[in-house]
Amino acid sequence: MATPNPNQPPPPPPCVGSKLNPAYIIPLPKRPATPVHIPLWEIARLDKYTGNRAASERLVRAVSVANPTRDAKWCADKAIHDLERDRH
């Protein structure tokens, strides 16, 4: 059997059953919310579907955070598409 290298960290313990040892779970840092500029007319388009300005903003922001390379019009269109898809 090889001698352990003192410069190397010890191997993690084996899993117990199907659960990981919580002492070895490292929480990932949360990404800060990226500020996204969404034009008012895009939010107004979505208001026709939701009837709630706060809900419209949340939907478009959620889409824009999930797709950071897309522009505001695409994010609003995607939010509207998701609403229409979920209605049927």
Biopython code that builds the backbone (N, CA, C, O; Angstrom):
import numpy as np
from Bio.PDB.StructureBuilder import StructureBuilder

atoms = [
    (1, "MET", "N", (0.838, -1.170, 0.000)),
    (1, "MET", "CA", (0.000, 0.000, 0.000)),
    (1, "MET", "C", (0.888, 1.239, 0.000)),
    (1, "MET", "O", (1.894, 1.286, 0.707)),
    (2, "ALA", "N", (0.516, 2.239, -0.792)),
    (2, "ALA", "CA", (1.312, 3.453, -0.931)),
    (2, "ALA", "C", (1.121, 4.340, 0.286)),
    (2, "ALA", "O", (0.054, 4.362, 0.899)),
    (3, "THR", "N", (2.168, 5.066, 0.621)),
    (3, "THR", "CA", (2.054, 5.991, 1.745)),
    (3, "THR", "C", (1.350, 7.254, 1.275)),
    (3, "THR", "O", (1.578, 7.701, 0.151)),
    (4, "PRO", "N", (0.499, 7.839, 2.114)),
    (4, "PRO", "CA", (-0.230, 9.043, 1.699)),
    (4, "PRO", "C", (0.717, 10.233, 1.570)),
    (4, "PRO", "O", (1.667, 10.371, 2.341)),
    (5, "ASN", "N", (0.452, 11.067, 0.612)),
    (5, "ASN", "CA", (1.238, 12.265, 0.370)),
    (5, "ASN", "C", (0.756, 13.345, 1.334)),
    (5, "ASN", "O", (-0.427, 13.686, 1.321)),
    (6, "PRO", "N", (1.649, 13.899, 2.180)),
    (6, "PRO", "CA", (1.190, 14.904, 3.149)),
    (6, "PRO", "C", (0.755, 16.217, 2.491)),
    (6, "PRO", "O", (0.061, 17.010, 3.127)),
    (7, "ASN", "N", (1.144, 16.466, 1.239)),
    (7, "ASN", "CA", (0.756, 17.699, 0.551)),
    (7, "ASN", "C", (-0.589, 17.579, -0.156)),
    (7, "ASN", "O", (-1.109, 18.559, -0.690)),
    (8, "GLN", "N", (-1.135, 16.394, -0.155)),
    (8, "GLN", "CA", (-2.389, 16.153, -0.861)),
    (8, "GLN", "C", (-3.528, 16.061, 0.155)),
    (8, "GLN", "O", (-3.364, 15.435, 1.203)),
    (9, "PRO", "N", (-4.692, 16.681, -0.140)),
    (9, "PRO", "CA", (-5.807, 16.594, 0.816)),
    (9, "PRO", "C", (-6.324, 15.158, 0.891)),
    (9, "PRO", "O", (-6.184, 14.389, -0.060)),
    (10, "PRO", "N", (-6.921, 14.806, 2.027)),
    (10, "PRO", "CA", (-7.448, 13.443, 2.154)),
    (10, "PRO", "C", (-8.624, 13.236, 1.212)),
    (10, "PRO", "O", (-9.348, 14.184, 0.908)),
    (11, "PRO", "N", (-8.817, 12.024, 0.755)),
    (11, "PRO", "CA", (-9.954, 11.767, -0.135)),
    (11, "PRO", "C", (-11.263, 11.933, 0.628)),
    (11, "PRO", "O", (-11.302, 11.726, 1.841)),
    (12, "PRO", "N", (-12.340, 12.305, -0.074)),
    (12, "PRO", "CA", (-13.629, 12.452, 0.610)),
    (12, "PRO", "C", (-14.129, 11.087, 1.072)),
    (12, "PRO", "O", (-13.804, 10.067, 0.465)),
    (13, "PRO", "N", (-14.913, 11.065, 2.136)),
    (13, "PRO", "CA", (-15.437, 9.783, 2.612)),
    (13, "PRO", "C", (-16.434, 9.226, 1.611)),
    (13, "PRO", "O", (-17.035, 9.978, 0.845)),
    (14, "PRO", "N", (-16.609, 7.931, 1.615)),
    (14, "PRO", "CA", (-17.577, 7.347, 0.683)),
    (14, "PRO", "C", (-19.002, 7.769, 1.049)),
    (14, "PRO", "O", (-19.281, 8.154, 2.185)),
    (15, "CYS", "N", (-19.876, 7.690, 0.082)),
    (15, "CYS", "CA", (-21.281, 8.028, 0.305)),
    (15, "CYS", "C", (-21.909, 6.988, 1.217)),
    (15, "CYS", "O", (-21.593, 5.801, 1.138)),
    (16, "VAL", "N", (-22.780, 7.436, 2.064)),
    (16, "VAL", "CA", (-23.520, 6.533, 2.938)),
    (16, "VAL", "C", (-24.856, 6.292, 2.287)),
    (16, "VAL", "O", (-25.667, 7.212, 2.187)),
    (17, "GLY", "N", (-25.105, 5.091, 1.846)),
    (17, "GLY", "CA", (-26.330, 4.803, 1.118)),
    (17, "GLY", "C", (-26.342, 5.616, -0.154)),
    (17, "GLY", "O", (-25.397, 5.547, -0.940)),
    (18, "SER", "N", (-27.397, 6.389, -0.376)),
    (18, "SER", "CA", (-27.464, 7.230, -1.572)),
    (18, "SER", "C", (-27.298, 8.704, -1.219)),
    (18, "SER", "O", (-27.418, 9.566, -2.089)),
    (19, "LYS", "N", (-27.022, 9.000, 0.057)),
    (19, "LYS", "CA", (-26.912, 10.400, 0.467)),
    (19, "LYS", "C", (-25.449, 10.762, 0.676)),
    (19, "LYS", "O", (-24.653, 9.962, 1.169)),
    (20, "LEU", "N", (-25.116, 11.986, 0.291)),
    (20, "LEU", "CA", (-23.763, 12.475, 0.507)),
    (20, "LEU", "C", (-23.599, 12.931, 1.948)),
    (20, "LEU", "O", (-24.564, 13.327, 2.601)),
    (21, "ASN", "N", (-22.395, 12.870, 2.422)),
    (21, "ASN", "CA", (-22.097, 13.354, 3.754)),
    (21, "ASN", "C", (-22.231, 14.875, 3.742)),
    (21, "ASN", "O", (-21.498, 15.527, 2.997)),
    (22, "PRO", "N", (-23.135, 15.478, 4.534)),
    (22, "PRO", "CA", (-23.360, 16.918, 4.473)),
    (22, "PRO", "C", (-22.131, 17.732, 4.861)),
    (22, "PRO", "O", (-22.041, 18.908, 4.507)),
    (23, "ALA", "N", (-21.192, 17.140, 5.573)),
    (23, "ALA", "CA", (-19.990, 17.878, 5.950)),
    (23, "ALA", "C", (-19.134, 18.190, 4.732)),
    (23, "ALA", "O", (-18.310, 19.103, 4.791)),
    (24, "TYR", "N", (-19.296, 17.474, 3.641)),
    (24, "TYR", "CA", (-18.489, 17.675, 2.444)),
    (24, "TYR", "C", (-19.236, 18.390, 1.328)),
    (24, "TYR", "O", (-18.712, 18.511, 0.221)),
    (25, "ILE", "N", (-20.442, 18.865, 1.593)),
    (25, "ILE", "CA", (-21.189, 19.611, 0.594)),
    (25, "ILE", "C", (-20.818, 21.085, 0.733)),
    (25, "ILE", "O", (-21.010, 21.685, 1.790)),
    (26, "ILE", "N", (-20.289, 21.656, -0.334)),
    (26, "ILE", "CA", (-19.859, 23.051, -0.319)),
    (26, "ILE", "C", (-20.935, 23.875, -1.021)),
    (26, "ILE", "O", (-21.207, 23.645, -2.199)),
    (27, "PRO", "N", (-21.553, 24.829, -0.323)),
    (27, "PRO", "CA", (-22.578, 25.633, -0.985)),
    (27, "PRO", "C", (-21.946, 26.549, -2.029)),
    (27, "PRO", "O", (-20.885, 27.131, -1.802)),
    (28, "LEU", "N", (-22.606, 26.668, -3.162)),
    (28, "LEU", "CA", (-22.128, 27.549, -4.217)),
    (28, "LEU", "C", (-22.591, 28.963, -3.931)),
    (28, "LEU", "O", (-23.704, 29.159, -3.441)),
    (29, "PRO", "N", (-21.773, 29.942, -4.223)),
    (29, "PRO", "CA", (-22.216, 31.316, -3.996)),
    (29, "PRO", "C", (-23.330, 31.678, -4.965)),
    (29, "PRO", "O", (-23.307, 31.280, -6.129)),
    (30, "LYS", "N", (-24.298, 32.432, -4.479)),
    (30, "LYS", "CA", (-25.407, 32.856, -5.344)),
    (30, "LYS", "C", (-24.940, 33.994, -6.222)),
    (30, "LYS", "O", (-24.236, 34.901, -5.778)),
    (31, "ARG", "N", (-25.347, 33.928, -7.482)),
    (31, "ARG", "CA", (-25.007, 35.015, -8.400)),
    (31, "ARG", "C", (-25.884, 36.208, -8.090)),
    (31, "ARG", "O", (-27.084, 36.052, -7.862)),
    (32, "PRO", "N", (-25.309, 37.394, -8.077)),
    (32, "PRO", "CA", (-26.159, 38.567, -7.863)),
    (32, "PRO", "C", (-27.083, 38.772, -9.062)),
    (32, "PRO", "O", (-26.735, 38.443, -10.196)),
    (33, "ALA", "N", (-28.243, 39.312, -8.792)),
    (33, "ALA", "CA", (-29.192, 39.572, -9.877)),
    (33, "ALA", "C", (-28.592, 40.609, -10.816)),
    (33, "ALA", "O", (-28.154, 41.674, -10.382)),
    (34, "THR", "N", (-28.577, 40.292, -12.085)),
    (34, "THR", "CA", (-28.014, 41.218, -13.060)),
    (34, "THR", "C", (-29.037, 42.297, -13.355)),
    (34, "THR", "O", (-30.194, 41.993, -13.645)),
    (35, "PRO", "N", (-28.623, 43.557, -13.285)),
    (35, "PRO", "CA", (-29.584, 44.603, -13.629)),
    (35, "PRO", "C", (-29.901, 44.546, -15.120)),
    (35, "PRO", "O", (-29.000, 44.562, -15.960)),
    (36, "VAL", "N", (-31.169, 44.481, -15.429)),
    (36, "VAL", "CA", (-31.598, 44.369, -16.818)),
    (36, "VAL", "C", (-32.530, 45.534, -17.113)),
    (36, "VAL", "O", (-33.485, 45.778, -16.376)),
    (37, "HIS", "N", (-32.251, 46.243, -18.184)),
    (37, "HIS", "CA", (-33.132, 47.349, -18.575)),
    (37, "HIS", "C", (-34.195, 46.795, -19.515)),
    (37, "HIS", "O", (-33.891, 46.326, -20.612)),
    (38, "ILE", "N", (-35.430, 46.856, -19.071)),
    (38, "ILE", "CA", (-36.545, 46.377, -19.884)),
    (38, "ILE", "C", (-37.408, 47.583, -20.210)),
    (38, "ILE", "O", (-37.939, 48.221, -19.301)),
    (39, "PRO", "N", (-37.558, 47.910, -21.488)),
    (39, "PRO", "CA", (-38.372, 49.080, -21.852)),
    (39, "PRO", "C", (-39.809, 48.942, -21.356)),
    (39, "PRO", "O", (-40.359, 47.844, -21.280)),
    (40, "LEU", "N", (-40.390, 50.069, -21.028)),
    (40, "LEU", "CA", (-41.746, 50.084, -20.490)),
    (40, "LEU", "C", (-42.758, 49.508, -21.468)),
    (40, "LEU", "O", (-43.719, 48.860, -21.055)),
    (41, "TRP", "N", (-42.551, 49.737, -22.757)),
    (41, "TRP", "CA", (-43.526, 49.229, -23.731)),
    (41, "TRP", "C", (-43.488, 47.705, -23.818)),
    (41, "TRP", "O", (-44.487, 47.086, -24.183)),
    (42, "GLU", "N", (-42.341, 47.087, -23.486)),
    (42, "GLU", "CA", (-42.296, 45.617, -23.463)),
    (42, "GLU", "C", (-43.086, 45.080, -22.277)),
    (42, "GLU", "O", (-43.792, 44.078, -22.388)),
    (43, "ILE", "N", (-42.957, 45.761, -21.139)),
    (43, "ILE", "CA", (-43.723, 45.353, -19.959)),
    (43, "ILE", "C", (-45.213, 45.555, -20.219)),
    (43, "ILE", "O", (-46.032, 44.728, -19.819)),
    (44, "ALA", "N", (-45.565, 46.653, -20.888)),
    (44, "ALA", "CA", (-46.975, 46.937, -21.186)),
    (44, "ALA", "C", (-47.577, 45.859, -22.089)),
    (44, "ALA", "O", (-48.745, 45.502, -21.935)),
    (45, "ARG", "N", (-46.787, 45.343, -23.024)),
    (45, "ARG", "CA", (-47.288, 44.246, -23.880)),
    (45, "ARG", "C", (-47.653, 43.038, -23.030)),
    (45, "ARG", "O", (-48.674, 42.389, -23.259)),
    (46, "LEU", "N", (-46.812, 42.744, -22.052)),
    (46, "LEU", "CA", (-47.055, 41.577, -21.204)),
    (46, "LEU", "C", (-48.203, 41.819, -20.227)),
    (46, "LEU", "O", (-48.885, 40.879, -19.818)),
    (47, "ASP", "N", (-48.416, 43.089, -19.853)),
    (47, "ASP", "CA", (-49.523, 43.423, -18.948)),
    (47, "ASP", "C", (-50.870, 43.007, -19.525)),
    (47, "ASP", "O", (-51.796, 42.700, -18.775)),
    (48, "LYS", "N", (-50.985, 42.995, -20.837)),
    (48, "LYS", "CA", (-52.245, 42.581, -21.465)),
    (48, "LYS", "C", (-52.568, 41.132, -21.144)),
    (48, "LYS", "O", (-53.736, 40.746, -21.097)),
    (49, "TYR", "N", (-51.536, 40.331, -20.923)),
    (49, "TYR", "CA", (-51.735, 38.912, -20.612)),
    (49, "TYR", "C", (-51.868, 38.678, -19.106)),
    (49, "TYR", "O", (-52.697, 37.878, -18.674)),
    (50, "THR", "N", (-51.053, 39.374, -18.306)),
    (50, "THR", "CA", (-51.049, 39.092, -16.874)),
    (50, "THR", "C", (-52.028, 39.945, -16.092)),
    (50, "THR", "O", (-52.598, 39.491, -15.099)),
    (51, "GLY", "N", (-52.230, 41.196, -16.539)),
    (51, "GLY", "CA", (-53.081, 42.109, -15.785)),
    (51, "GLY", "C", (-52.415, 42.593, -14.506)),
    (51, "GLY", "O", (-53.080, 43.179, -13.651)),
    (52, "ASN", "N", (-51.114, 42.358, -14.358)),
    (52, "ASN", "CA", (-50.398, 42.721, -13.140)),
    (52, "ASN", "C", (-48.992, 43.161, -13.517)),
    (52, "ASN", "O", (-48.210, 42.364, -14.034)),
    (53, "ARG", "N", (-48.668, 44.415, -13.264)),
    (53, "ARG", "CA", (-47.367, 44.966, -13.665)),
    (53, "ARG", "C", (-46.210, 44.253, -12.966)),
    (53, "ARG", "O", (-45.200, 43.948, -13.602)),
    (54, "ALA", "N", (-46.342, 43.986, -11.683)),
    (54, "ALA", "CA", (-45.255, 43.330, -10.947)),
    (54, "ALA", "C", (-44.999, 41.927, -11.494)),
    (54, "ALA", "O", (-43.846, 41.514, -11.622)),
    (55, "ALA", "N", (-46.059, 41.198, -11.815)),
    (55, "ALA", "CA", (-45.902, 39.856, -12.373)),
    (55, "ALA", "C", (-45.245, 39.919, -13.744)),
    (55, "ALA", "O", (-44.412, 39.076, -14.077)),
    (56, "SER", "N", (-45.620, 40.919, -14.541)),
    (56, "SER", "CA", (-45.022, 41.074, -15.869)),
    (56, "SER", "C", (-43.524, 41.323, -15.767)),
    (56, "SER", "O", (-42.735, 40.726, -16.500)),
    (57, "GLU", "N", (-43.138, 42.208, -14.856)),
    (57, "GLU", "CA", (-41.719, 42.501, -14.675)),
    (57, "GLU", "C", (-40.954, 41.273, -14.204)),
    (57, "GLU", "O", (-39.851, 41.007, -14.680)),
    (58, "ARG", "N", (-41.540, 40.516, -13.262)),
    (58, "ARG", "CA", (-40.874, 39.304, -12.771)),
    (58, "ARG", "C", (-40.669, 38.294, -13.883)),
    (58, "ARG", "O", (-39.605, 37.684, -13.985)),
    (59, "LEU", "N", (-41.691, 38.114, -14.722)),
    (59, "LEU", "CA", (-41.584, 37.137, -15.811)),
    (59, "LEU", "C", (-40.477, 37.519, -16.796)),
    (59, "LEU", "O", (-39.664, 36.679, -17.181)),
    (60, "VAL", "N", (-40.452, 38.788, -17.199)),
    (60, "VAL", "CA", (-39.446, 39.219, -18.170)),
    (60, "VAL", "C", (-38.055, 39.172, -17.549)),
    (60, "VAL", "O", (-37.100, 38.772, -18.215)),
    (61, "ARG", "N", (-37.923, 39.572, -16.290)),
    (61, "ARG", "CA", (-36.616, 39.517, -15.638)),
    (61, "ARG", "C", (-36.130, 38.087, -15.472)),
    (61, "ARG", "O", (-34.940, 37.817, -15.631)),
    (62, "ALA", "N", (-37.032, 37.171, -15.156)),
    (62, "ALA", "CA", (-36.630, 35.763, -15.021)),
    (62, "ALA", "C", (-36.123, 35.220, -16.353)),
    (62, "ALA", "O", (-35.130, 34.493, -16.395)),
    (63, "VAL", "N", (-36.803, 35.572, -17.432)),
    (63, "VAL", "CA", (-36.360, 35.120, -18.757)),
    (63, "VAL", "C", (-35.032, 35.764, -19.115)),
    (63, "VAL", "O", (-34.160, 35.109, -19.684)),
    (64, "SER", "N", (-34.868, 37.055, -18.785)),
    (64, "SER", "CA", (-33.629, 37.740, -19.150)),
    (64, "SER", "C", (-32.445, 37.255, -18.326)),
    (64, "SER", "O", (-31.320, 37.239, -18.826)),
    (65, "VAL", "N", (-32.668, 36.859, -17.081)),
    (65, "VAL", "CA", (-31.575, 36.300, -16.275)),
    (65, "VAL", "C", (-31.191, 34.922, -16.803)),
    (65, "VAL", "O", (-30.011, 34.570, -16.818)),
    (66, "ALA", "N", (-32.182, 34.138, -17.237)),
    (66, "ALA", "CA", (-31.888, 32.812, -17.781)),
    (66, "ALA", "C", (-31.242, 32.881, -19.160)),
    (66, "ALA", "O", (-30.553, 31.945, -19.567)),
    (67, "ASN", "N", (-31.457, 33.976, -19.883)),
    (67, "ASN", "CA", (-30.910, 34.148, -21.234)),
    (67, "ASN", "C", (-30.221, 35.513, -21.326)),
    (67, "ASN", "O", (-30.757, 36.426, -21.954)),
    (68, "PRO", "N", (-29.055, 35.665, -20.717)),
    (68, "PRO", "CA", (-28.440, 36.992, -20.622)),
    (68, "PRO", "C", (-27.988, 37.585, -21.953)),
    (68, "PRO", "O", (-27.762, 38.793, -22.032)),
    (69, "THR", "N", (-27.854, 36.783, -22.987)),
    (69, "THR", "CA", (-27.391, 37.321, -24.268)),
    (69, "THR", "C", (-28.532, 37.839, -25.130)),
    (69, "THR", "O", (-28.287, 38.438, -26.177)),
    (70, "ARG", "N", (-29.765, 37.623, -24.716)),
    (70, "ARG", "CA", (-30.923, 38.046, -25.513)),
    (70, "ARG", "C", (-31.358, 39.460, -25.156)),
    (70, "ARG", "O", (-31.131, 39.927, -24.040)),
    (71, "ASP", "N", (-31.993, 40.143, -26.124)),
    (71, "ASP", "CA", (-32.448, 41.502, -25.881)),
    (71, "ASP", "C", (-33.827, 41.499, -25.210)),
    (71, "ASP", "O", (-34.458, 40.452, -25.069)),
    (72, "ALA", "N", (-34.281, 42.686, -24.801)),
    (72, "ALA", "CA", (-35.528, 42.812, -24.041)),
    (72, "ALA", "C", (-36.745, 42.376, -24.850)),
    (72, "ALA", "O", (-37.667, 41.776, -24.298)),
    (73, "LYS", "N", (-36.761, 42.669, -26.151)),
    (73, "LYS", "CA", (-37.909, 42.272, -26.978)),
    (73, "LYS", "C", (-38.031, 40.755, -27.016)),
    (73, "LYS", "O", (-39.133, 40.218, -26.904)),
    (74, "TRP", "N", (-36.904, 40.059, -27.176)),
    (74, "TRP", "CA", (-36.935, 38.602, -27.219)),
    (74, "TRP", "C", (-37.417, 38.049, -25.878)),
    (74, "TRP", "O", (-38.194, 37.094, -25.839)),
    (75, "CYS", "N", (-36.954, 38.652, -24.778)),
    (75, "CYS", "CA", (-37.358, 38.176, -23.454)),
    (75, "CYS", "C", (-38.857, 38.363, -23.233)),
    (75, "CYS", "O", (-39.518, 37.492, -22.668)),
    (76, "ALA", "N", (-39.391, 39.500, -23.680)),
    (76, "ALA", "CA", (-40.832, 39.724, -23.549)),
    (76, "ALA", "C", (-41.607, 38.742, -24.423)),
    (76, "ALA", "O", (-42.617, 38.186, -23.992)),
    (77, "ASP", "N", (-41.133, 38.528, -25.652)),
    (77, "ASP", "CA", (-41.794, 37.553, -26.540)),
    (77, "ASP", "C", (-41.777, 36.158, -25.933)),
    (77, "ASP", "O", (-42.765, 35.429, -26.016)),
    (78, "LYS", "N", (-40.653, 35.783, -25.322)),
    (78, "LYS", "CA", (-40.532, 34.455, -24.704)),
    (78, "LYS", "C", (-41.470, 34.331, -23.515)),
    (78, "LYS", "O", (-42.092, 33.286, -23.324)),
    (79, "ALA", "N", (-41.582, 35.396, -22.704)),
    (79, "ALA", "CA", (-42.491, 35.375, -21.558)),
    (79, "ALA", "C", (-43.939, 35.229, -22.028)),
    (79, "ALA", "O", (-44.712, 34.480, -21.433)),
    (80, "ILE", "N", (-44.306, 35.945, -23.096)),
    (80, "ILE", "CA", (-45.659, 35.831, -23.653)),
    (80, "ILE", "C", (-45.886, 34.426, -24.198)),
    (80, "ILE", "O", (-46.945, 33.836, -23.983)),
    (81, "HIS", "N", (-44.895, 33.894, -24.901)),
    (81, "HIS", "CA", (-45.005, 32.531, -25.440)),
    (81, "HIS", "C", (-45.205, 31.521, -24.306)),
    (81, "HIS", "O", (-46.027, 30.611, -24.418)),
    (82, "ASP", "N", (-44.451, 31.685, -23.217)),
    (82, "ASP", "CA", (-44.588, 30.771, -22.079)),
    (82, "ASP", "C", (-45.976, 30.862, -21.455)),
    (82, "ASP", "O", (-46.553, 29.844, -21.073)),
    (83, "LEU", "N", (-46.516, 32.083, -21.351)),
    (83, "LEU", "CA", (-47.867, 32.240, -20.808)),
    (83, "LEU", "C", (-48.904, 31.573, -21.706)),
    (83, "LEU", "O", (-49.793, 30.872, -21.222)),
    (84, "GLU", "N", (-48.787, 31.792, -23.014)),
    (84, "GLU", "CA", (-49.745, 31.179, -23.950)),
    (84, "GLU", "C", (-49.625, 29.666, -23.932)),
    (84, "GLU", "O", (-50.635, 28.964, -23.992)),
    (85, "ARG", "N", (-48.422, 29.163, -23.851)),
    (85, "ARG", "CA", (-48.216, 27.713, -23.822)),
    (85, "ARG", "C", (-48.843, 27.107, -22.565)),
    (85, "ARG", "O", (-49.455, 26.041, -22.625)),
    (86, "ASP", "N", (-48.689, 27.788, -21.431)),
    (86, "ASP", "CA", (-49.215, 27.251, -20.183)),
    (86, "ASP", "C", (-50.736, 27.362, -20.066)),
    (86, "ASP", "O", (-51.349, 26.662, -19.260)),
    (87, "ARG", "N", (-51.341, 28.233, -20.861)),
    (87, "ARG", "CA", (-52.807, 28.362, -20.826)),
    (87, "ARG", "C", (-53.493, 27.200, -21.527)),
    (87, "ARG", "O", (-54.634, 26.875, -21.199)),
    (88, "HIS", "N", (-52.830, 26.574, -22.476)),
    (88, "HIS", "CA", (-53.488, 25.528, -23.262)),
    (88, "HIS", "C", (-53.067, 24.165, -22.829)),
    (88, "HIS", "O", (-53.527, 23.170, -23.389)),
]
sb = StructureBuilder()
sb.init_structure("model")
sb.init_model(0)
sb.init_chain("A")
sb.init_seg("    ")
for serial, (resi, resn, name, xyz) in enumerate(atoms, 1):
    if name == "N":
        sb.init_residue(resn, " ", resi, " ")
    sb.init_atom(name, np.array(xyz, "f"), 0.0, 1.0, " ", f" {name:<3s}", serial, name[0])
structure = sb.get_structure()
